[in-house]
Amino acid sequence: MRPFSVHTPASPDMTPAAVLDIIDQARRREARSGTFLRQLQAKADGLPATIEVDCSQPATCLFQFAVEYIEMAPRLIECVEACAREADILELFAPFIQAATRYFTQPSVLLARYDGLDGLLIRAYLCHRLMEEMNDNNHSIRSGKLVDIEATQANLLAHQLIGEPFANELDQSITITVLQIAGTPDYYELNLDPFVEQVKHAAWDWMREYWENLLLRNRIQFNLGPKDLT
């Protein structure tokens, strides 16, 4: 998959609000067609034993999870931008924010083929994984433990719903994008404590609570040992 250029300036419509509008349009189309729900009905029977969906209609729980996961993407972008701005280091985070937003507003030709909720799940997965890798690829951010296990599990479930080998290709594209943005030792050692301190305040609390309960409220449980998350 062709990685996105990190040097393209943001266009006026590249905002979290524009992403939410794209999501709303896809939800209206899904309400008429039911295409994505039918896809999840097929996926529900093929989930690995480590993922348990404890409800009478597993596809419905997976559908609601996917919708919430998708809707979380623009809110995550907005939160990262707000914290970076408050920490006065927005310039450092702008390439991540722009790349994550472009997954929705300026998708590659490959992603543009998927224009329903299934396509938005792919875009949201890219967004969440990019932010997860941003966390993992800087020493001070990673030490702040901003990404909880629940976020990792949500990404693992989205990976399963997208399916392999395509989800693996998406992961590879994220690796390339992160290397383009921050693939130097200087970034790893860059002191981003001001950002971490902002994130530890109220701006991030609601997001942490959201992630912690995303699987639980949709009656989805992971039966994983510590080694399965490494």
C-alpha positions, 0 to 999 in steps of 0.5 A: 500500500502506498504510504501517505506523504507527510508533507502535504499541507492540510486542506480546509476540509481536513477536520474532525468535523468533516470526518464525522460527516463522512461517518454519518453519511455511511451510517445512513447508507448502512441503514438502507442496505444492511450490507455491513451487518451482513458481513459481520454475521459472517465474521462472527462465526470465524472469530478466534477462541480468544475473543468471546462475544457474550450475547444472543446476536453476536453480529449486532454486538460486533456492529455496535463495537465497530460503529463506536470504534469508527466514531472514536477516530475523529475524537482521538484526532481532536484530542491529540491535537488539543493536547499538543496545542496546549503543550505548545508542540503542535508542529511536532504532532501535526504530521500524525494528525494530518495523516490520520485525518487523510485516511478519511478525507483523502483516502488512497485509491485502494481505500476509496474502493470501500465506501461503506462502514466496512471502509470506515472500519479500515480507515479508523483502524489505520487512524487508531494504529497510527496513534498507537505507533506514535505512542510506541515510537517515542520514549517519553510518550511510551513511558507515560502509558497513554495507550491502555490495554483496552485500546490494544484489544480494540485494535486487535478485534478490528484487525480480526473484523477486517481480516487477514492478509489485508489487515497485515498489509495495513499494519505494514503501511502504518510502519512505513508512515511512522518511519516517514514521520518519526523514524529517527533516533532524535524523535525517540529521545525527544522529550515530549513530557509537556504533551504527556502532562497534558494528556494526563489531565482531563482532556484524555480522561474521557477517552481512557474511560471510553476505551476501557468500557468499549468492549465491556458495554458491547459484551465482548471479552478477550481471553488473553495471557500477557504474552499474547499482547506482546 
